[in-house]
């Protein structure tokens, strides 16, 4: 498997994982018991996703530094997939949990 493909799939799996963790955090914090979704909930989740992306960038960078000609490709490969899958997973699981606990 090419290094760009493996990095892409790592970021995709991480996006789904962080989306699930954000939904579980909302459930544990009790914010899902409210009818509406506040901007603070979104900013907290987005900050967590961004922080985790930055941390994993520095973890993955030594593994891929000699496999890419341009070092900026390590940062940009899979970034869109990471954030799109994070949002989709977070919203989907948030909705499922809200239905399960009877808020919606």
Backbone bond lengths (Angstrom), bond angles and torsions (degrees), N, CA, C in turn:
res aa  C-N    CA-C-N  psi(-1)  N-CA   C-N-CA  omega(-1)  CA-C   N-CA-C  phi
1 X - - - 1.450 - - 1.533 107.86 -
2 X 1.321 115.50 138.04 1.452 120.21 179.85 1.525 110.18 -68.58
3 X 1.324 117.78 150.47 1.471 120.55 -179.95 1.526 112.93 -59.91
4 X 1.328 117.33 -36.35 1.462 119.30 179.68 1.524 111.22 -67.65
5 X 1.315 117.12 -35.18 1.462 120.98 178.21 1.522 111.22 -68.94
6 X 1.318 116.59 -43.63 1.469 118.95 -179.93 1.528 111.02 -67.05
7 X 1.325 118.01 -38.93 1.459 120.72 177.51 1.524 110.54 -65.55
8 X 1.321 117.19 -38.88 1.466 121.82 177.33 1.526 110.68 -59.42
9 X 1.325 117.29 -47.56 1.458 120.85 -177.61 1.526 112.09 -71.39
10 X 1.305 117.62 -32.01 1.466 120.43 174.14 1.522 109.75 -62.15
11 X 1.322 116.40 -45.12 1.465 120.07 179.14 1.526 111.28 -66.28
12 X 1.317 118.47 -36.24 1.463 121.30 178.40 1.529 110.50 -63.41
13 X 1.317 117.07 -46.25 1.464 121.06 179.08 1.527 110.56 -65.15
14 X 1.306 117.29 -38.98 1.467 120.39 177.77 1.529 111.43 -65.30
15 X 1.319 117.88 -36.34 1.460 121.05 177.49 1.515 111.71 -62.66
16 X 1.331 116.48 -43.71 1.470 120.60 177.73 1.534 109.84 -65.87
17 X 1.309 117.01 -41.13 1.468 121.35 -179.13 1.524 111.24 -63.35
18 X 1.310 117.68 -45.73 1.467 120.33 -179.33 1.517 110.88 -69.35
19 X 1.323 118.39 -34.98 1.462 120.54 174.92 1.519 111.39 -61.17
20 X 1.326 116.46 -42.01 1.463 120.48 177.63 1.529 111.02 -66.83
21 X 1.315 117.09 -40.61 1.469 120.01 178.34 1.525 111.56 -65.29
22 X 1.325 117.24 -37.04 1.473 120.18 176.53 1.521 111.31 -63.93
23 X 1.328 116.78 -41.64 1.472 120.26 178.80 1.525 110.51 -65.57
24 X 1.318 116.89 -41.15 1.465 120.20 178.39 1.528 111.28 -67.82
25 X 1.320 116.85 -34.57 1.463 120.04 176.37 1.533 110.27 -65.03
26 X 1.325 117.00 -42.80 1.468 120.61 177.68 1.522 110.76 -60.42
27 X 1.320 116.28 -40.50 1.463 119.94 179.12 1.533 110.44 -66.53
28 X 1.329 116.49 -45.03 1.463 120.54 -178.62 1.526 111.87 -67.51
29 X 1.327 117.20 -32.89 1.467 120.77 -179.21 1.523 112.17 -80.09
30 X 1.318 116.79 -12.55 1.456 120.55 178.50 1.508 114.46 84.28
31 X 1.307 118.83 12.24 1.465 120.69 -179.14 1.520 112.08 -78.30
32 X 1.322 118.00 -12.86 1.460 120.35 -179.54 1.521 112.18 -79.92
33 X 1.317 116.93 -10.90 1.464 119.28 -179.84 1.533 111.48 -77.84
34 X 1.333 117.34 -10.49 1.463 121.49 177.27 1.518 109.09 -84.51
35 X 1.329 115.84 150.58 1.472 119.88 179.78 1.528 112.34 -72.07
36 X 1.327 116.70 -35.82 1.459 119.77 -175.53 1.523 110.96 -107.11
37 X 1.305 114.57 158.21 1.457 123.06 -179.52 1.526 107.56 -99.75
38 X 1.325 118.30 119.06 1.462 120.06 -176.09 1.530 111.31 -89.58
39 X 1.304 115.41 160.97 1.460 121.17 179.05 1.524 110.77 -66.64
40 X 1.324 117.00 -29.24 1.467 120.08 178.14 1.525 111.35 -65.04
41 X 1.325 116.93 -37.05 1.461 120.52 177.08 1.525 110.13 -63.01
42 X 1.320 115.92 -42.91 1.463 119.83 179.71 1.527 110.96 -66.01
43 X 1.323 117.38 -44.58 1.464 120.31 -178.80 1.527 111.94 -64.83
44 X 1.318 116.83 -36.14 1.459 120.03 176.51 1.523 110.48 -64.75
45 X 1.320 116.75 -45.77 1.464 120.74 178.53 1.518 112.40 -64.76
46 X 1.322 116.82 -41.22 1.467 120.74 179.72 1.523 111.27 -66.48
47 X 1.321 116.56 -39.58 1.465 120.09 178.04 1.525 110.50 -64.38
48 X 1.330 116.53 -40.73 1.454 120.69 177.67 1.528 110.98 -63.24
49 X 1.326 117.25 -44.09 1.465 121.53 -179.96 1.527 111.05 -64.98
50 X 1.320 117.25 -42.60 1.461 121.20 179.42 1.525 111.10 -66.45
51 X 1.318 116.71 -43.43 1.464 120.87 178.76 1.527 110.26 -61.35
52 X 1.320 116.40 -44.55 1.459 119.65 179.90 1.526 111.20 -65.74
53 X 1.334 117.68 -36.54 1.463 120.46 177.56 1.526 110.53 -63.28
54 X 1.319 116.91 -43.27 1.461 120.90 -179.78 1.532 110.84 -64.95
55 X 1.333 116.20 -42.56 1.465 119.68 178.93 1.529 110.64 -62.51
56 X 1.323 116.82 -46.09 1.466 119.09 -179.41 1.530 111.64 -68.72
57 X 1.323 117.56 -27.33 1.462 119.60 175.21 1.525 109.80 -61.54
58 X 1.324 116.62 -46.07 1.463 119.75 -179.37 1.529 112.28 -72.32
59 X 1.314 117.69 -23.40 1.465 120.61 175.15 1.527 110.25 -76.72
60 X 1.325 117.34 -41.07 1.464 121.78 -177.11 1.525 113.45 -81.79
61 X 1.313 117.60 -22.50 1.468 120.97 -175.92 1.533 112.69 -57.68
62 X 1.335 120.16 -46.87 1.479 117.89 178.68 1.530 114.10 -63.38
63 X 1.320 116.77 -26.86 1.458 119.71 -179.95 1.524 112.71 -75.63
64 X 1.332 117.07 -28.58 1.466 121.41 -174.09 1.532 113.56 -113.44
65 X 1.315 118.87 3.18 1.470 120.15 -172.37 1.528 112.59 -64.41
66 X 1.314 118.19 -33.09 1.462 119.49 -178.88 1.530 112.66 -94.39
67 X 1.321 118.11 2.11 1.461 121.66 -178.11 1.528 113.52 -99.76
68 X 1.327 116.91 -8.66 1.465 121.66 -179.96 1.521 109.08 -120.56
69 X 1.335 116.48 139.97 1.458 120.05 177.23 1.526 110.48 -71.43
70 X 1.324 116.05 -44.93 1.463 120.90 178.25 1.520 107.72 -98.40
71 X 1.298 117.19 125.70 1.459 121.57 -177.99 1.530 111.95 -69.73
72 X 1.333 117.09 -22.55 1.469 120.00 178.96 1.528 111.69 -70.95
73 X 1.327 117.80 -18.61 1.463 121.25 178.62 1.531 111.26 -67.55
74 X 1.313 117.87 -26.03 1.465 120.81 177.48 1.524 109.57 -64.72
75 X 1.308 116.59 -38.78 1.463 120.85 179.29 1.517 111.64 -75.21
76 X 1.320 117.97 -40.83 1.459 120.61 -171.15 1.527 114.74 -86.86
77 X 1.315 118.79 -18.61 1.461 120.67 -178.62 1.525 110.34 -70.05
78 X 1.307 116.37 116.78 1.453 122.24 176.39 1.514 115.71 82.75
79 X 1.326 118.59 7.18 1.467 120.21 -176.87 1.530 111.29 -67.19
80 X 1.315 117.43 -40.63 1.462 120.34 178.61 1.519 111.98 -66.12
81 X 1.312 115.54 -42.65 1.460 120.60 177.97 1.517 111.11 -62.44
82 X 1.330 116.50 -41.93 1.463 121.15 179.42 1.525 110.67 -57.33
83 X 1.315 117.51 -52.13 1.462 120.45 -175.33 1.534 112.59 -73.23
84 X 1.316 118.55 -34.51 1.465 119.96 177.81 1.526 110.37 -68.14
85 X 1.322 117.16 -45.23 1.464 119.68 178.45 1.523 111.57 -67.02
86 X 1.326 117.27 -32.95 1.466 120.82 176.07 1.529 109.83 -61.42
87 X 1.325 117.44 -49.35 1.466 121.12 -178.18 1.530 110.96 -64.97
88 X 1.324 117.42 -46.49 1.459 120.95 -177.86 1.531 110.76 -62.37
89 X 1.325 116.90 -45.85 1.464 120.33 179.75 1.514 111.13 -64.54
90 X 1.315 116.79 -43.08 1.464 120.86 -178.64 1.527 111.20 -62.61
91 X 1.314 116.95 -48.09 1.465 120.84 -178.96 1.529 110.70 -65.72
92 X 1.317 117.18 -43.66 1.455 120.77 -179.60 1.536 111.36 -61.84
93 X 1.315 117.29 -50.32 1.461 119.98 -179.03 1.526 111.93 -69.06
94 X 1.332 117.10 -35.09 1.463 120.45 174.80 1.528 109.97 -59.29
95 X 1.317 116.80 -43.61 1.462 121.21 -179.87 1.522 111.47 -67.13
96 X 1.313 117.14 -42.25 1.460 120.83 179.21 1.526 110.35 -63.16
97 X 1.315 117.62 -42.88 1.466 120.78 179.83 1.523 110.30 -66.34
98 X 1.345 117.27 -40.80 1.474 119.96 178.35 1.525 111.31 -61.72
99 X 1.319 117.72 -40.46 1.466 120.52 177.85 1.528 109.64 -67.25
100 X 1.305 116.33 -41.30 1.473 120.54 -178.70 1.530 112.32 -62.67
101 X 1.339 117.16 -41.47 1.459 118.79 -178.80 1.531 112.32 -87.18
102 X 1.326 116.30 -2.97 1.463 120.08 172.59 1.504 116.11 84.59
103 X 1.326 119.05 24.27 1.460 121.47 179.62 1.523 110.88 -81.09
104 X 1.304 117.29 -38.15 1.465 121.36 -176.31 1.505 110.91 -85.97
